[in-house]
Amino acid sequence: MSYENILTATENGIQTITINRPDKLNALNKQTIGELNQAFAAAETDSQVRVIIVTGSGQKAFVAGADIAEFVNFSVEQGTALSADGQAKLFDFVQNLSKPVIGAMNGFALGGGLELALSCHIRVASNNAKMGLPEVSLGVIPGYGGTQRLAQLVGRGKALEMIMTADMITAEDALHWGLINYCTTPETLMTKCIELATKIITRSPSAIASAIRCVNANYKDGVNGFEVEIAEFGKNFGTADFKEGTTAFLEKRKPNFTGK
Ligand code: COA
């Protein structure tokens, strides 16, 4: 598939999706969100892809937010649709993907950029990254899940501080607050992400998909995560991966998982 605003490359089971609008600091316009939706959907069904890394092109930005120029004249209805469409096509979509997604923040991760990273299953940032939800300085709130997912990661107090001050924080602070999993140098950002992905690839894809569903269940209204866990755990016993994993252990060899 060919895209205008993103690049995709797959190597050793790892697909890297690079948001490629460096002259606009990789800001997320409608087209880019649509292309990301297509790329994540394609990666999910591509048996060659086991883990996805999403990053931004250039040295300066992961994603500097939603494209402000695009929504500056929006009405109430258009604003509502912008948030709902974006959440469905990208932010909820990524969080609920059955394959692990690692966000590699290589610079500014602001507004929708930080919200995209928050939707990922794991976040790694280089020490030149700056993170923030500056929306209230524009007269809006974070509308791509940021008010929910940031508080889930760093707690209500720190989330409201970041949202109300609109300040950026450093990758070091983000690590300290539990917003990111690892802080690296710019040179080792992708190496760290590939190292994580390479380890994940040796594990059972079907069990990983199951684990993602269970962890996400905790954040869904009206859903009991413990009950989801019981059901998913039971289903694991019917998978080829479970047979292979347990047999390989008893035979003292490495498992060869198929994801079935
Ligand atoms: N939407 C649209 N365009 C954006 C953008 C965004 N969120 N963020 C950056 N850009 C564009 C700029 O308009 C500029 O385009 P131009 O060269 O055509 O004028 C280009 O990207 C470079 O940005 P610039 O502001 O010149 O870079 P800088 O180094 O001076 O500042 C930032 C970097 C990230 C601090 C600044 O771009 C910024 O504050 N961006 C908006 C962040 C934001 O509020 N995001 C939340 C949106 S809801």
Residues whose N, C-alpha, C, O or C-beta is under 5 A from the ligand:
A	BS01	COA	D23 K24 L25 A27 A64 G65 A66 D67 I68 A69 F108 L110 G111 P134 E135
